[in-house]
């Protein structure tokens, strides 16, 4: 969700070796990940990194895990766990210790009445809203927000460039999105309460992926929730509708971690990752993963870390 500052320094031999070793024992893209550990330390010190069930989350999981392993932290992986409700339960029961998250949506999950919308306000409110035993580390400048998209043809025909403009549309409106979009404050209910727009939901469980894109292109839905760093938006000429009333809160990338595993070293490494990560990086990495090359998440992450060596 947001100019790229790419700090480049020479990677140390030990860090590079750790990254190569990790890459050799894992694979990305929702395939058969090897969950064996990397780094050093006892089994009790292992940090299990999870992800949601979409490519960007898996890439971020790999960046977190590979950066930690390169700095001597023992790591294992549990990719593609599911949607937020599912992976937060895994964090709660100890199945995972760490997962990449999006600040605004995570805040609304725990505090549905929050009105925070700016990055700083959302982050401050999030720290207060999290249950005991969870904490978020430094947020990145990188953002990837939910966004209502329409085709250019729809935009031109009904003169729609903003969510406010939808009130002028006379045809029934259907939104293609994950099932939970039907109850989320930024979803169907928020569209009605904030903009006075009535719409129905067509559940598509791929987090704005190929099925959602296809439904928007073929007219099965008039609007689609597609994350702002998704290459398909530019590739298909979709129009991202403006949100003048800030229905959708800031969505900075944040590491969500079990406090018991948030050692000084772990926090130092992950905070340095956040300091380097930009929205342009997310767009580039998503293009590598979703484009013609179909580069696996672990390889995408390895390349980013070679360009942004992290020393904890």
C-alpha positions in Angstrom: 0.0 0.0 0.0 2.6 2.8 -0.6 8.6 5.4 -3.3 11.3 3.3 -2.8 14.3 3.9 -0.5 16.6 1.0 -1.2 19.6 1.1 1.2 22.3 -1.1 -0.4 25.3 -2.3 1.6 27.6 -5.2 1.1 26.2 -8.4 2.5 28.4 -10.3 4.9 29.6 -13.8 4.1 27.9 -15.4 7.0 24.5 -13.7 6.3 24.7 -14.6 2.7 25.5 -18.2 3.6 22.6 -18.4 5.9 20.2 -17.1 3.3 21.4 -19.6 0.7 21.1 -22.4 3.1 17.5 -21.4 4.0 16.6 -21.0 0.4 17.8 -24.5 -0.3 15.6 -26.1 2.2 12.3 -24.2 1.5 10.0 -23.4 -1.3 7.3 -20.7 -1.8 4.1 -20.1 -3.6 1.9 -22.3 -1.4 3.8 -25.4 -2.5 5.4 -28.1 -0.3 7.3 -25.9 2.2 10.0 -27.6 4.1 9.3 -26.5 7.7 12.7 -27.6 9.1 14.5 -24.9 11.0 17.4 -22.7 10.1 19.8 -20.6 12.2 21.1 -21.5 15.6 19.6 -22.0 19.1 17.6 -24.6 21.0 14.2 -25.9 19.8 12.6 -23.7 22.5 14.0 -20.7 20.8 12.6 -21.5 17.4 10.4 -18.8 15.9 7.6 -20.2 13.8 6.6 -17.7 11.1 3.2 -18.1 9.5 1.4 -16.4 6.6 -2.1 -15.8 5.3 -3.2 -17.6 2.2 -1.9 -15.2 -0.5 1.4 -14.5 -2.2 2.3 -11.2 -0.6 1.9 -12.6 2.9 4.1 -15.6 2.0 6.8 -13.2 0.6 6.7 -11.2 3.8 6.8 -14.4 5.9 9.9 -15.5 4.0 11.6 -12.0 4.4 11.0 -12.2 8.2 12.2 -15.8 8.4 15.2 -15.5 6.2 16.3 -12.2 7.9 16.0 -13.9 11.3 17.9 -17.0 10.2 20.7 -15.0 8.7 21.1 -13.4 12.2 21.3 -16.8 14.1 17.6 -17.2 15.0 16.2 -20.7 14.6 13.2 -20.5 12.2 10.4 -22.7 10.9 7.5 -21.9 8.5 3.8 -22.4 8.3 2.6 -20.8 5.1 -0.9 -20.2 3.7 -2.7 -20.8 7.0 -5.9 -19.1 5.9 -7.6 -15.8 6.5 -7.2 -13.5 9.6 -9.6 -15.3 11.9 -7.6 -18.6 11.3 -4.1 -17.4 11.6 -4.8 -15.3 14.7 -6.1 -18.5 16.4 -2.9 -20.2 15.4 -0.9 -17.3 17.0 -3.1 -17.6 20.1 -2.6 -21.4 20.5 1.1 -21.2 19.8 1.1 -23.0 16.4 2.9 -19.9 15.1 4.8 -17.1 16.8 5.0 -14.4 14.1 2.9 -13.3 11.1 3.0 -10.3 8.8 -0.1 -8.1 9.3 -1.8 -5.0 8.0 -2.3 -2.3 10.7 -5.8 -1.0 9.8 -7.5 -4.3 9.3 -5.9 -5.8 12.4 -7.1 -2.9 14.4 -10.7 -3.2 13.1 -10.6 -7.0 13.9 -10.0 -6.2 17.6 -11.7 -2.8 17.9 -14.6 -2.5 15.5 -15.6 0.9 16.8 -12.2 2.5 16.2 -12.2 5.6 14.0 -8.5 5.9 13.6 -7.5 6.3 10.0 -4.0 7.8 9.6 -0.9 5.5 9.9 0.2 6.9 13.2 -3.2 7.0 14.8 -4.0 3.4 13.7 -0.6 2.2 15.0 -1.2 3.9 18.4 -4.7 2.5 18.7 -3.6 -1.0 17.6 -1.1 -1.3 20.5 -3.9 -0.6 22.9 -6.3 -3.0 21.2 -4.2 -6.1 21.0 -4.9 -9.0 23.5 -2.4 -9.7 26.2 0.5 -11.8 24.8 0.5 -10.2 21.4 2.5 -7.2 20.2 3.3 -5.4 17.0 6.8 -4.3 16.3 7.7 -1.2 14.2 5.4 -0.5 11.3 6.9 -0.2 7.8 6.2 2.7 5.4 5.0 0.0 3.1 1.2 -0.2 2.8 -1.1 -2.5 1.0 -4.7 -1.5 1.5 -8.0 -3.0 0.4 -9.4 -1.0 -2.4 -12.7 -0.9 -4.4 -11.9 -1.4 -8.1 -14.1 -1.0 -11.2 -13.3 -1.6 -14.8 -12.5 1.5 -16.9 -15.6 0.8 -19.0 -17.8 0.9 -15.9 -16.0 4.0 -14.6 -16.6 5.8 -18.0 -20.2 4.7 -18.5 -21.4 5.8 -15.0 -18.8 8.6 -14.4 -17.5 6.8 -11.3 -14.1 7.6 -9.9 -15.0 7.7 -6.2 -17.0 5.7 -3.7 -19.2 8.7 -3.4 -20.1 8.5 -7.1 -21.6 5.1 -6.6 -24.8 6.7 -5.3 -25.5 7.8 -8.9 -25.3 4.3 -10.3 -28.8 2.9 -11.1 -27.9 -0.7 -11.7 -27.6 -3.2 -8.8 -24.1 -3.3 -7.4 -22.2 -6.5 -6.4 -18.8 -6.6 -4.8 -16.4 -9.5 -5.4 -14.4 -10.1 -2.2 -13.5 -12.5 0.5 -16.5 -13.8 2.5 -15.6 -11.7 5.6 -16.0 -8.6 3.5 -19.7 -8.9 4.1 -19.3 -8.0 7.8 -16.1 -6.0 7.9 -16.5 -2.2 8.8 -14.7 -1.3 5.5 -16.8 -3.8 3.5 -20.5 -3.9 2.7 -21.7 -2.4 6.0 -19.3 0.5 5.7 -20.1 1.2 2.1 -23.7 1.7 3.3 -23.1 3.6 6.5 -20.3 5.9 5.2 -21.4 6.5 1.6 -25.1 5.5 1.5 -24.4 2.9 -1.1 -26.2 -0.5 -1.1 -24.3 -3.4 -2.5 -24.4 -7.2 -2.2 -21.4 -9.5 -1.8 -20.3 -12.3 -4.1 -17.9 -14.3 -1.9 -14.6 -15.1 -3.7 -12.0 -16.6 -1.4 -8.8 -15.6 -3.1 -8.0 -12.3 -1.5 -8.3 -10.2 -4.6 -6.5 -12.8 -6.7 -7.1 -14.2 -10.2 -10.7 -15.4 -9.5 -11.7 -11.9 -8.2 -10.0 -10.2 -11.2 -11.7 -12.5 -13.6 -15.1 -11.8 -12.1 -14.6 -8.1 -12.4 -13.4 -8.4 -16.0 -16.3 -10.6 -17.2 -19.0 -8.5 -15.4 -20.0 -11.1 -12.8 -19.4 -8.3 -10.3 -19.4 -4.5 -10.7 -16.8 -3.9 -8.0 -13.9 -5.9 -6.6 -11.8 -5.6 -3.5 -8.3 -5.9 -4.8 -5.2 -4.9 -2.7 -3.5 -1.7 -4.0 -0.2 -3.4 -4.6 -1.7 -6.1 -6.9 -0.1 -5.9 -10.4 -3.5 -6.9 -12.0 -4.8 -3.4 -11.3 -2.3 -1.8 -13.7 -2.3 -4.7 -16.1 -6.0 -4.6 -16.6 -6.5 -0.8 -16.5 -8.8 -1.0 -13.5 -9.9 2.2 -11.7 -9.2 2.3 -8.0 -12.1 4.3 -6.5 -11.1 7.2 -4.3 -12.1 7.1 -0.7 -12.6 10.7 0.5 -14.2 9.7 3.8 -11.5 7.3 4.7 -13.7 4.2 5.0 -10.5 2.2 4.6 -7.9 2.9 7.3 -4.1 3.0 6.7 -2.7 -0.5 6.2 1.0 -0.4 7.1 2.8 -3.7 7.2 3.6 -4.7 10.8 5.1 -7.8 12.3 2.6 -9.3 14.8 4.4 -11.5 17.3 3.9 -13.6 20.4 5.5 -11.5 23.2 7.3 -14.6 24.5 9.3 -14.8 21.3 10.0 -11.1 21.0 13.6 -11.2 22.2 15.9 -8.2 21.7 17.5 -9.8 18.7 14.2 -10.8 17.1 12.9 -7.3 17.6 16.0 -5.6 16.3 16.0 -7.7 13.1 12.4 -7.3 12.3 12.4 -3.5 13.0 15.3 -3.1 10.6 13.3 -5.0 8.0 10.4 -2.6 8.5 12.7 0.4 8.2 13.7 -0.8 4.7 10.4 -2.0 3.3 8.5 0.3 1.0 5.3 0.1 -1.0 7.3 0.1 -4.3 9.1 -2.9 -3.0 5.8 -4.7 -2.5 4.6 -3.9 -6.0 7.9 -5.1 -7.5 7.9 -8.3 -5.4 4.3 -9.1 -6.2 5.0 -8.6 -9.9 7.9 -11.1 -9.7 5.7 -13.6 -7.9 2.5 -13.1 -10.0 4.0 -12.2 -13.4 5.3 -14.3 -16.2 8.3 -15.6 -14.2 6.1 -16.8 -11.3 9.1 -16.5 -9.0 8.5 -18.4 -5.7 8.1 -16.3 -2.5 11.3 -17.7 -0.9 13.3 -16.6 -4.0 11.6 -13.2 -4.1 12.4 -12.7 -0.5 16.0 -13.8 -0.9 16.6 -11.3 -3.7 15.1 -8.5 -1.6 17.4 -9.3 1.3 20.4 -9.4 -0.9 19.5 -5.8 -1.9 18.7 -4.9 1.8 21.1 -6.9 4.0 19.7 -6.9 7.6 22.1 -7.1 10.5 20.5 -7.4 13.9 
